[in-house]
Amino acid sequence: MVVNEHYMIRIPDNLPLDAAAPLLCAGITMYSPLRYFELDKPGLHVGVVGLCGLGHVGVKFAKALGAKVTVISTSPNKKKEAIDHLGADSFLVSRDPDQMQAAMGTMDGILNTVSAVFPLVPLIGLLKSHGKLIMVGAPEKPLELPVFPLLLGRKTVAGSVIGGLKETQEMIDFAGKHNIRADIENTVCQTVTSTKSDRYTNGKMTRETGDEDVRFKILYCGICHTDLHRIRNEWGGSKYPMVPGHEIAGVVTEVGSKVQKYKIGDRVGVGCLVGACHSCDNCINNLENYCPKKILTYNATHHDGTITYGGYSDHMVANEHYVIRIPDNLPLDAAAPLLCAGITMYSPLRYFELDKPGLHVGVVGLGGLGHVGVKFAKALGAKVTVISTSPNKKKEAIDHLGADFFLVSRDPDQMQAAMGTMDGILNTVSADFPLVPLIGLLKSHGKLIMVGGPAKPLELPVFPLLVGRKIVAGSAIGGLKETQEMIDFAGKHNITADIEVIPIDYVNTAMERLMKADVRYRFVIDVANSLKAA
């Protein structure tokens, strides 16, 4: 063979050439995502789906990097091989519902090597919050992608294919250092001539004010699309009677004896959360929004067994940890929606590192979420393209909100011209839609972040993820520390929601208009001036 030296890899002297050769594809295919997706930290729990040509070297690399490794397979008879020969720590039979249930939420990352069509939900369920499912095998047909499990755990589904030349040399040197080689069966002209040890080429509405509680008079409450879903029980689990509302702003009227951060008269708000366990990894890292025991502001059960009620009411009591101080320069009515819509867009911009000046960020949908997303992205220095099905929103997006470009998603010429231009996309829509066009807009290593939750799973094409190492991930609101950071950033940059203020007796009409997307861009209830005592 003749090849340019740039593409030549030096194989360490201690590695036999026959058992090193498969590492130049299978090895780098597994090594690269372990490094890129930061699954190379000692003590992390990594799952490997499939025990074949890719999977068996993936186990070896993950173990050499210090990971705890679980092999996930449909074949129980591979358990002994996985543990005794390859050194995996545990083995999970994917067809055994009891085993799968017991392992739910235990893994930091999973490398999926199989190319068969399979359901994503069970694998996503094995991930911890912020876990990553990395596809290195390519199913022939698109997979159904359920968005809610991504949103609620800020989990990632991504693809990865081989690696660059520098990383491939690094991989083979690492293999030499740790004596990693493929298990092989040597053949000549399809006739077996020698065999190595190997088989793998294949109660009350509001509680009393406690010692750590803040009671405040509600002045304004935004109407979020979530309120509509909950009222109509479209996501299941709705509890009635229900008091919706998690974009709440008002003024403190009473504080408990142990409250330190607030005093009577302070301008405050409460967003989507009023409780969590305060002991899990997520809570310790200020990510209460991903706590498995989080308590939502309404339609949830509090620690004392009572039902939580939201902001379509005249007052509220919340633990001071869940109360947000609203900057003096932000009007309370236009700041209230930021406690849901604002943090929903701000958090993924920060977490997925789309907050660097000069990056190109797309925002799909120009509604309650999308319009504040444009404002935050611009304030962070991004070049922003609004992606919409409605051409008539172009002037609004550019002239009023400050977007740099506008892309009509139904126009194939516009979409083709924008292919491969964006570093990240925040998708706010909850309707069913094809993922392929949006993934195509991303540069290599680009990130498609879902913040809207379609009711039905979407078809996930894996090849476009593999060939560009692209990510599809979900994100849901943010922790309390980040929410305060967001509202302070909004105050500094004078970011508010564009709103239509309504009286409480207009709520039913507002809901009907919201279903038709007939709002620019957020309804806010003037609670103080329109809610009368019964």
JOSULWO-V487853 format. One record per backbone hydrogen bond with DSSP energy under -0.5 kcal/mol. NH is the residue of the N-H (numbers start at 0). CO is the residue of the C=O. E is the energy in kcal/mol with one decimal. If there is no record, write none. Layout:
# JOSULWO-V487853
nh | co | e
NH | CO | E
NH | CO | E
This chain:
# JOSULWO-V487853
nh | co | e
6 | 3 | -1.9
7 | 4 | -1.7
10 | 8 | -0.5
11 | 9 | -0.5
14 | 11 | -1.5
15 | 13 | -0.5
19 | 15 | -1.5
20 | 16 | -2.0
21 | 17 | -0.5
22 | 19 | -1.4
23 | 19 | -0.5
23 | 20 | -1.8
24 | 21 | -1.5
25 | 21 | -1.7
26 | 21 | -1.0
27 | 22 | -1.7
28 | 24 | -2.3
29 | 25 | -1.3
29 | 26 | -0.5
30 | 26 | -2.9
31 | 27 | -2.2
32 | 28 | -0.5
33 | 29 | -1.2
34 | 30 | -1.9
35 | 31 | -3.2
36 | 32 | -2.3
37 | 34 | -1.5
38 | 33 | -2.3
42 | 65 | -2.7
43 | 40 | -2.0
45 | 43 | -0.6
45 | 67 | -3.0
46 | 108 | -2.8
47 | 69 | -2.5
48 | 110 | -2.7
49 | 47 | -0.6
49 | 71 | -2.5
51 | 49 | -0.7
55 | 51 | -2.6
56 | 52 | -0.6
57 | 53 | -2.1
58 | 54 | -2.2
59 | 55 | -1.4
60 | 56 | -2.6
61 | 57 | -2.6
62 | 58 | -2.4
63 | 59 | -2.2
64 | 60 | -1.7
65 | 62 | -1.6
66 | 61 | -2.5
67 | 43 | -3.1
68 | 66 | -0.6
69 | 45 | -2.3
70 | 89 | -2.2
71 | 47 | -3.0
72 | 70 | -0.5
72 | 91 | -2.5
75 | 73 | -0.7
77 | 74 | -1.8
78 | 75 | -1.7
81 | 77 | -2.5
82 | 78 | -2.4
83 | 79 | -2.7
84 | 79 | -0.8
84 | 80 | -1.1
85 | 80 | -1.9
86 | 82 | -0.6
87 | 81 | -2.6
88 | 68 | -2.0
89 | 68 | -1.6
91 | 70 | -3.0
93 | 72 | -2.3
93 | 91 | -0.8
95 | 92 | -2.1
96 | 94 | -0.8
99 | 95 | -2.3
100 | 96 | -2.4
101 | 97 | -2.2
102 | 98 | -1.2
103 | 100 | -1.3
104 | 124 | -2.0
105 | 102 | -1.3
105 | 125 | -1.2
106 | 125 | -2.5
107 | 44 | -2.2
108 | 44 | -1.5
109 | 131 | -2.6
110 | 46 | -2.9
111 | 109 | -0.6
111 | 133 | -3.0
112 | 48 | -2.0
112 | 110 | -0.7
119 | 143 | -0.6
123 | 119 | -2.6
124 | 120 | -2.3
125 | 121 | -0.9
125 | 122 | -0.7
126 | 122 | -0.6
126 | 123 | -1.1
127 | 106 | -3.1
129 | 152 | -3.6
130 | 127 | -2.0
131 | 107 | -1.4
132 | 155 | -3.3
133 | 109 | -3.3
133 | 131 | -0.7
134 | 132 | -0.6
134 | 157 | -3.4
135 | 111 | -2.6
135 | 133 | -0.6
136 | 111 | -1.7
138 | 136 | -0.6
139 | 114 | -0.7
142 | 459 | -2.9
144 | 142 | -0.5
144 | 457 | -7.8
145 | 143 | -0.7
146 | 144 | -0.5
149 | 146 | -1.1
150 | 146 | -2.4
151 | 147 | -2.8
152 | 148 | -0.5
153 | 149 | -0.8
153 | 150 | -0.8
154 | 149 | -1.7
155 | 130 | -2.4
156 | 471 | -3.9
157 | 132 | -2.5
158 | 469 | -2.0
159 | 134 | -1.9
167 | 163 | -2.2
168 | 164 | -2.2
169 | 165 | -2.1
170 | 166 | -2.5
171 | 167 | -2.3
172 | 168 | -2.2
173 | 169 | -2.2
174 | 170 | -2.5
175 | 171 | -2.1
176 | 172 | -2.3
177 | 173 | -2.1
178 | 174 | -0.6
178 | 175 | -0.7
179 | 174 | -2.6
181 | 18 | -2.5
183 | 181 | -0.6
185 | 193 | -0.7
187 | 190 | -2.2
190 | 187 | -2.2
192 | 185 | -1.1
193 | 185 | -1.0
195 | 183 | -0.8
197 | 195 | -2.3
200 | 198 | -0.7
209 | 207 | -0.6
212 | 209 | -1.5
213 | 317 | -3.0
214 | 253 | -2.9
215 | 315 | -2.5
216 | 250 | -2.7
217 | 313 | -1.9
218 | 216 | -0.5
218 | 248 | -2.4
219 | 248 | -2.2
220 | 524 | -1.4
221 | 246 | -2.5
222 | 522 | -2.7
223 | 221 | -0.7
226 | 223 | -1.0
227 | 223 | -0.9
228 | 224 | -2.1
229 | 225 | -2.9
230 | 226 | -2.7
231 | 227 | -2.0
232 | 229 | -1.2
233 | 228 | -2.5
243 | 241 | -0.5
247 | 269 | -2.2
248 | 219 | -2.6
249 | 267 | -2.6
250 | 216 | -1.8
251 | 265 | -2.4
252 | 214 | -2.8
253 | 214 | -1.8
255 | 212 | -2.6
257 | 210 | -2.3
258 | 210 | -0.6
258 | 255 | -1.4
264 | 251 | -2.3
265 | 262 | -2.0
267 | 249 | -2.3
267 | 265 | -0.6
268 | 323 | -1.9
269 | 247 | -1.7
271 | 338 | -0.6
273 | 294 | -2.8
274 | 294 | -1.1
283 | 279 | -2.5
284 | 280 | -1.6
285 | 282 | -1.9
286 | 281 | -3.1
289 | 286 | -2.2
290 | 287 | -1.5
293 | 290 | -1.8
294 | 274 | -3.2
295 | 293 | -0.6
296 | 271 | -2.0
298 | 307 | -1.9
301 | 299 | -0.5
301 | 305 | -3.6
304 | 301 | -2.2
307 | 299 | -2.7
309 | 242 | -3.4
310 | 244 | -1.2
311 | 243 | -2.1
312 | 310 | -1.9
315 | 215 | -1.9
317 | 213 | -2.2
319 | 211 | -2.8
321 | 318 | -2.2
322 | 319 | -1.4
323 | 268 | -3.0
325 | 266 | -2.1
326 | 324 | -0.5
329 | 326 | -1.5
330 | 328 | -0.5
334 | 330 | -1.6
335 | 331 | -1.9
336 | 332 | -0.5
337 | 334 | -1.6
338 | 335 | -1.8
339 | 336 | -1.5
340 | 336 | -1.7
341 | 336 | -1.0
342 | 337 | -1.7
343 | 339 | -2.3
344 | 340 | -1.2
344 | 341 | -0.5
345 | 341 | -2.7
346 | 342 | -2.2
347 | 343 | -0.6
348 | 344 | -1.2
349 | 345 | -1.9
350 | 346 | -3.2
351 | 347 | -2.3
352 | 349 | -1.5
353 | 348 | -2.4
357 | 380 | -2.6
358 | 355 | -2.0
360 | 358 | -0.7
360 | 382 | -3.0
361 | 423 | -2.8
362 | 384 | -2.5
363 | 425 | -2.8
364 | 362 | -0.6
364 | 386 | -2.5
366 | 364 | -0.6
370 | 366 | -2.4
371 | 367 | -0.6
372 | 368 | -2.1
373 | 369 | -2.2
374 | 370 | -1.4
375 | 371 | -2.6
376 | 372 | -2.6
377 | 373 | -2.4
378 | 374 | -2.2
379 | 375 | -1.7
380 | 377 | -1.5
381 | 376 | -2.5
382 | 358 | -3.2
383 | 381 | -0.6
384 | 360 | -2.3
385 | 404 | -2.3
386 | 362 | -2.9
387 | 385 | -0.5
387 | 406 | -2.5
390 | 388 | -0.7
392 | 389 | -1.8
393 | 390 | -1.7
396 | 392 | -2.5
397 | 393 | -2.4
398 | 394 | -2.5
399 | 394 | -0.8
399 | 395 | -1.0
400 | 395 | -1.9
401 | 397 | -0.6
402 | 396 | -2.6
403 | 383 | -2.0
404 | 383 | -1.9
406 | 385 | -3.1
408 | 387 | -2.2
408 | 406 | -0.8
410 | 407 | -1.9
411 | 409 | -0.8
414 | 410 | -2.3
415 | 411 | -2.3
416 | 412 | -2.1
417 | 413 | -1.2
418 | 415 | -1.2
419 | 439 | -2.0
420 | 417 | -1.3
420 | 440 | -1.2
421 | 440 | -2.4
422 | 359 | -2.2
423 | 359 | -1.5
424 | 446 | -2.7
425 | 361 | -2.9
426 | 424 | -0.6
426 | 448 | -3.1
427 | 363 | -2.0
427 | 425 | -0.7
434 | 458 | -0.6
438 | 434 | -2.6
439 | 435 | -2.3
440 | 436 | -0.9
440 | 437 | -0.7
441 | 437 | -0.6
441 | 438 | -1.1
442 | 421 | -3.1
444 | 467 | -3.5
445 | 442 | -2.0
446 | 422 | -1.4
447 | 470 | -3.3
448 | 424 | -3.3
448 | 446 | -0.7
449 | 447 | -0.6
449 | 472 | -3.5
450 | 426 | -2.6
450 | 448 | -0.6
451 | 426 | -1.5
453 | 451 | -0.7
454 | 429 | -0.6
457 | 144 | -3.4
459 | 142 | -6.8
459 | 457 | -0.5
460 | 458 | -0.7
461 | 459 | -0.5
464 | 461 | -1.1
465 | 461 | -2.3
466 | 462 | -2.6
467 | 463 | -0.5
468 | 464 | -0.9
468 | 465 | -0.9
469 | 464 | -1.7
470 | 445 | -2.3
471 | 156 | -3.7
472 | 447 | -2.6
473 | 154 | -2.0
474 | 449 | -1.9
482 | 478 | -2.1
483 | 479 | -2.2
484 | 480 | -2.0
485 | 481 | -2.7
486 | 482 | -2.3
487 | 483 | -2.2
488 | 484 | -2.4
489 | 485 | -2.5
490 | 486 | -2.1
491 | 487 | -2.3
492 | 488 | -2.1
493 | 489 | -0.6
493 | 490 | -0.7
494 | 489 | -2.5
495 | 493 | -0.6
496 | 333 | -2.4
498 | 496 | -0.6
499 | 521 | -2.4
501 | 523 | -2.7
505 | 502 | -1.8
506 | 503 | -1.5
509 | 505 | -2.6
510 | 506 | -2.5
511 | 507 | -1.8
512 | 508 | -2.4
513 | 509 | -2.7
514 | 510 | -2.0
515 | 511 | -0.8
515 | 512 | -0.6
516 | 513 | -1.6
517 | 512 | -3.0
518 | 516 | -1.1
521 | 497 | -0.9
522 | 222 | -0.5
523 | 499 | -2.0
524 | 220 | -3.2
525 | 501 | -3.1
526 | 218 | -0.8
526 | 524 | -1.7
527 | 218 | -1.5
529 | 525 | -0.7
529 | 526 | -1.0
530 | 526 | -2.5
531 | 529 | -0.7
